[in-house]
């Protein structure tokens, strides 16, 4: 295989950021940087949707979920898939697909400044990108639920530093493993956390706001005290050297008019992730 299947999913409607309409431009540019065997841009609706059940743009997000599922269904079994968003909610169908393939052998490592563990009732914004991980572990709103949910103890939250009180309580009550930024300075704690899930393969979700905003500010909800590029790449490299990679997503790049420095950082990330060719596959 010459490279992964790269799916560009330029969704912005799941974001709560006022600058969310920058996400499609970020997705298009970033998807074009990744060495790929095949590329596909998933056709999406660019309109503002209707809120329902406490979720903004719920009807549009449901249509997008159907479209991403259809695109994934066309990927031949065993081929590596890289999802490029768009907001974090684009990863609902890809993680669902990885669960279908690997079942209880799968761990999900969620690199993100935030927990994404709210419900429509607890969310301060109604933005689904802050609820998608909660949906993946079985508490999703109607129409935005995975066909199969992931056990919470198979989730490793990596680099999160802005959790709402309800999210923190859920992490503790549901056994979600949470490693702060300081615990990612070297790979050993992260590897130990994934091993402790008992999983045999990993899916990696990377929200670029896991990076410190002094390193990479081009996201909608930056949080201080994040990772550096080499810390992120070191963590991913350690994981993919030990565990088969079930899939990977890069999300939340809000491309700006002054994109030069952003591009330098992202090229370092792309080179670190893909420059040596496809990672170990399951």
C-alpha positions, -999 to +999 in steps of 0.1 A: +000+000+000+015+034-010+000+054+018-032+058+039-066+066+027-070+103+036-106+115+042-111+152+044-141+160+065-143+198+066-171+201+091-174+233+112-209+230+126-199+209+156-176+237+169-186+263+194-158+287+184-168+320+169-141+314+143-153+279+133-158+288+096-120+287+093-121+249+098-128+240+062-098+259+049-077+242+075-089+208+067-084+212+030-048+225+034-038+199+060-053+170+040-032+180+010+000+177+030-004+141+041+012+115+018-017+094+007-025+063-013-060+077-021-077+109-011-114+117-008-132+148+002-164+139+019-192+161+006-208+181+034-235+207+039-221+241+045-253+256+059-262+265+095-284+238+109-312+237+135-307+230+172-324+201+187-322+185+221-296+209+233-272+203+203-265+231+179-268+223+142-280+189+150-297+181+117-267+190+097-244+170+120-266+140+115-264+142+077-227+146+079-225+115+101-243+095+074-219+108+048-188+099+067-201+065+074-207+060+037-172+071+028-157+048+054-177+019+041-159+023+007-124+019+023-112-017+017-107-037+049-072-035+063-063-001+046-051+026+069-074+056+072-065+091+083-093+115+090-087+152+086-112+176+102-129+198+107-141+199+143-136+170+167-171+156+160-159+143+127-143+114+146-176+098+157-179+075+126-142+067+123-139+055+159-172+036+154-156+019+124-125+010+143-146-005+171-164-026+145-131-039+133-113-044+166-140-046+193-127-049+228-092-051+215-093-013+208-080+016+230-088+052+221-061+078+229-077+112+229-051+140+226-071+171+234-069+202+256-105+194+266-124+164+277-152+165+251-173+146+277-203+168+281-239+160+274-265+183+259-277+190+294-242+198+308-227+216+278-223+253+283-223+259+245-244+232+229-215+225+206-212+188+197-174+188+195-175+191+233-198+160+235-183+136+210-162+115+234-191+112+257-212+099+228-185+074+220-187+059+255-224+055+252-241+088+262-248+104+229-278+125+219-305+110+196-292+108+160-256+113+170-248+080+187-223+054+175-236+020+164-213+005+190-201+023+221-166+021+236-161+010+272-149+041+292-120+021+306-106+017+271-102+055+268-070+074+276-074+112+278-040+127+270-030+163+275-064+175+287-062+206+310-096+222+308-122+199+322-156+211+333-165+199+368-190+173+355-164+160+331-138+156+359-164+137+379-171+114+350-134+107+344-132+096+380-165+076+382-161+058+348-125+049+351-112+070+322-074+072+324-063+108+323-027+119+317-019+156+321+007+174+300+034+169+325+029+131+324+035+132+286+070+146+288+082+110+283+063+081+268+064+056+296+033+067+315+012+068+283+024+034+272+016+021+307-019+036+306-027+020+272-013-013+283-035-012+313-066-011+291-057-045+278-060-033+242-041-047+213-046-017+189-049+020+193-070+047+176-054+082+179-075+113+180-054+145+178-071+178+184-044+203+176-054+224+206-035+198+227-005+218+216+004+249+236-009+280+219+025+296+219+035+267+196+003+265+176-024+291+181-046+284+151-074+266+169-108+278+181-104+270+218-067+274+228-057+265+263-023+275+279+001+249+292-001+224+263+023+201+246+052+209+223+054+194+189+082+170+198+063+158+229+033+150+208+053+133+181+072+113+207+040+101+223+026+090+190+058+074+179+060+053+211+024+042+207+027+032+171+059+013+177+042-009+203+006-011+192-010-016+157-026+017+146-064+013+140-068+048+127-058+084+132-076+118+131-062+153+130-087+180+139-095+216+147-070+235+125-085+269+119-064+283+090-058+320+092-047+346+066-013+348+081-007+310+079+030+309+074+041+299+109+011+276+113+022+257+081+058+253+094+045+236+126+020+214+108+046+203+083+068+192+112+038+172+125+030+157+092+066+148+086+069+133+120+037+112+116+040+102+079+074+112+065+089+078+070+060+061+052+029+044+067+030+035+104+027-001+116-007-013+106-031-038+123 
